[in-house]
Amino acid sequence: MIKDIVIPEVKHVTLAVGRKKNELGSFDWRVYLINNNHEPIENTLVASKGYGEKDGEEQKTSILRHFLDTIAPNSATLIEPIDPAIFHPNNEYWVSYYIGSQIFDKRFVFVPDSIREENISFIKEIEMDGVLHS
């Protein structure tokens, strides 16, 4: 029975962590969902959490859930702000959405310390510097 279930491949949808300088001269960081499809994605659900170790102790963040409704083709939308204090663990985003009547889902993980200066580049879809999930 399970062999009959078709799991479609997620294409042209990714995440980015962008930064923008605030009025105090420090950076505000935010996570964005980017839809590079030629059609909208709808009924989008995102579950985010952080997990890992620091100084030999297990750390976990709360699980946050977001409903994003419809994301237009070739656009990006804000998921949530993110604090640089939690860049050191895994930051996982489980994304589920529909294109037409087909459901898609994918787990995106920013691995420990991947959100760092050496990995920052300009991301045209959000028009700011940040780290694009590969």
N, C-alpha and C positions, 0 to 999 in steps of 0.2 A: 504494500500500500504506500509506504513512504517513498518508494521509487517512482511513484506516479506524480509526486508533487514537484512542480516546476518552480525553481528559485531563480528569478531573473537577476542578471548581473547589473549592479549599480554603475551607471555611466554618467559622466558630466555633472555629478553632484559631489561637492567636497566641502571641507571646512577650512577656515582661516582664523588665526588669532591676530588681530590688528591692534596697533597702538596709535594713540593720538595725543599730542602734547596738550596739557590743560593749562589754565590760566596761572597755575602755581609753578609751571615749568617742569612738572613731572609727567609721566605717561599714564594715561588711562588705557587699560587693555580690555578688549571685547572679543567675543567669539562670534563668528558669522557663518551662516550656511550660504553656499554659493550654488546657484542653479544655472549651469551652462547648457541646459537642454533647450530645444526649440519649442517646448510646450511647458505649461505651468506644472508645478508639482503641488499637490493638494493634500489637505488633512495631515499635515506634517507633525509628527510627534518626535521630540528629542528628549532623551534621558541622559543626564550628565552626572558623572561622579569622578572622584579622585581616589586613588589608592596606591599604596606603596609603603616604603620604610624610610625612616629618618633616624639616624643615630641608633640603629638596631631595633627601633620600635615600630610596630605596625601603625600606619596612619590611614584613615579613611575620612572622606568628606560625606556630607549628606548627599542623597540622590535627589536631584532637581529634575522636574519634568516640565516641558514647555510644549504648548500647542501653537503652531505657526500658521495655520489655515492655508492660504494659497500663496505660493511664491512664484512670481512672474518669470517667464522665460528670460534667460540671460540677465539675471539680477542676483542680488545678495540681500540677506536680511539678518538682523541682529538676533542672536540666540540669548546671550547673557554676558554681563561683565565678568571678568576673571581677575583675581588678585594674584600679583606676581609671587606672593608668599606660597602659593600652591603650584608653582611651575616644577618643583622637584619630584612630585610623584607622577604616576601615570594619570592623564586626564582623558577619560573615556566619554565619548558621545555616541549613543545608539540612536540612529536616525531611521525613522519609518515614514513612508509617504506613498501617495498614489499618483500614478500617471494614468488618467482614464480610470479603468476599473482594475488595473494591475497594481498590486502592492509591491513595494521595494523596501528593503532595509539593509543597513550596513552599520558596522561598528567601526568608529574612527577613534584611534588612540594616539594622543600626543605623548610619546614616551618620556621618561624622566629627563629633565633638562634639555629637551629639544627646542623649547621656546627660549632662545638665547640670542645674543647679539650677532653671533657668527651666522645664524640661520635666517636673519631678517633680510627681506627684500621688498621691493614695491609690488603690491598686489593690485592690479588694475581694476578688478571686479569690485573692490571695496574702497579704492582710491586712497590707500594708506599703506604705510610700511607694516610688515608683520611676517608671520610664519604660516605658510600654506601647507596643509596636510598633504603628504605625498601618497 
